[in-house]
Amino acid sequence: MQSQNLQKTVTAALLCAVVFVFTFLSIPMGIGNVNLGDGALLLTAWTLGGPWAAVSAALGAALADLASGYAIYAPATFVIKAAMVAAALLVLRLLSNAKLSVRIRRLLSAVAAELVMVLGYLIYEATLLGYGAGAFVSVPFNAVQGLVAVAVSGLLYEALSRVGILSKNQRFGPQK
């Protein structure tokens, strides 16, 4: 029991750092930036699962916002990223008995999480930041980031599984 808790704690800390780095390093795209943080977030959800993944991913992303000068987004990022992990895991659980391949279940899980992200930032910018209808300007950029994350997360998961980094005993999330 203690060994598994220690393993989860170390894995959570490592994945928090990965989410931080992938979020902090962004790719400029016109008037917005895209980062790979959500890809790492989804990998975190699928490997850790539950509260461990939610806190790890949310903390890594929120710290990246603070470090990159977007402190105004950090509280929302923490909540939105935790909700993304919850949505991803909920979809996996709901589809656990479905006659779908594991890859399709992870794809649907990723799409659900990214929809939470797009909607979450839209609500935050429209209401709490007071952008109103202007908040819709960021929706296409968030959607592009979501699409990138869906692709990156699937590729990362498959690559790490094939090279043995994600062996069955290292995955804590739902595996059905």
N, C-alpha and C positions, 0 to 999 in steps of 0.2 A: 504494500500500500504506500509506504513512504517513498519507495523507489519510483513508483508510478507518478506520485505527486511531484517529486523532484524532477522527473523526466518531463512532465507537463509544464512545470515552471520554467525550466531551461528552454524548452521548445517555444513556449509563449514569449519569453524574452527575446529569443533569436528571431522569431517571426515578427515581433513588434519592431525590431531593428530593421528587418527587411522591408516591412510596410513603410517605415520612416524613410528609408533610402529611396525606395521606388516612388514614393510620393514627392519627396523633396526634389528629385531630379526630374524636371519637366521638359517637355518638348514644345517649343513655341509653335503655335499654329494661328497665324493671322492676329486677330485681336484677343485670342485666348491661348491657354496652355493646356497640354494634355500630359498626364503622368501615368505611370504604370502601377501606381499604388493600389488601385482597386483590384488589379490582377493578383497582387500579393495578398490583399485582403481576402479574396475568394479562396486562395490557396490555404490561408490561415483557417478559414471557416471549415474547409473540407478536411483538413488534417487534425486540427485541435478539437473543433466542435464546441458547442455550448458557451458558457460564460468565459472560459479561458480564451476562446477565439474572439469573442466580442470585445473584451477588455484589451487584449493584445493588439488587435487591428485598429480599434478606435483610438487607443493611446498613441500608437505609432503615427497614424494620420494626423491627429490633432497636434502632436509635437512637431510634425513637419510643417504644418500651417504656422505655428509659432516661430519656427526657425527660418521660414522663408518670407516673413513679413506680412502674413495674412492672419494676424492674431484675431481679427474681428470674426473670422470664420472658425476658429478653433473650437469654441463650445458647440457650434452646430455640427461641425465635422465629427466631434466625438459621438454625439447622439446619432447622427445619420449613419456613420460607419458601423456603430453597434447595431442599429436597426437593419442595416444591410446584411450583416452576419446572421441576425435572427431570421430575416426573410429567406436567405439562402438555405439555412438549416431547416426551416419550416417546410420549404418546398421539397427538400430531399426527404424529409420525414413523410410528407403527404404522398410522395411518389414511391416510397420504399417498396410497396407491393405491386406497383404498376409494371406491366410487361414492357418496360422500356430498358434500353441499355443503360449502363452506368454513365456513359458519356452523355447521353441525351438527358438524363436526370441532372447531371452536373450543369449542362448547358441551360436547362430551364431554371435551375437554381441560380445561376449567374445572371440570367436575364431578369429574374425577379429582384435580385439584389440591386442591379443597376437601375431598374425602374424606381426603386426606393430612393436611390441616390439622386436621380433627376428630379423627382417630386420633392424630396426633402430640401434640396438647395433652392428649388423654385419657391417653396413656401417660406423658407428662411429669408431669402432675398426680397420677396414680395411683401411680407408682413413685418418681420422684425427689423430688417434694414430699411424698409420703407421705399423700396424701388417700385412698388406697384406693378403695373403692366410692363415696365422696363425690365423686370426680372425674367421675362420670357426670352430676352436676348441671349441669356446664358444657356437656355435649354438645348439648342443645337450643339454647343460645345460640350456640355455635360453628356449629351447622347453619344457624341463621337468618343468621348472618354470611356463611356460605358461599353461601347462596341469594342474598343481596343482592349478593355479589361476582360471582356468575355473571351476574346481570342487568346490573349496572353495567359489568362488563368488556365485555360484548357491545355495550352501548349506546355506551360510550366509543370502542371500536374502530371501530364503524360511523360514528359522528359525526366522528371525526378523519379517517377515510378519505374521507368525503364532502366535507369542506371542504379536502382536499388536504394536510393535515398529515402523513398517513401515505401518501405516494406510494410507488410500488413501489421506488424507489431508497433510500428511508428505512427500509425494513423489512429487518432482518437475520435474523430468525427464519425457520423453515420456512414457505414460502409456497405450497406445492402445494395 
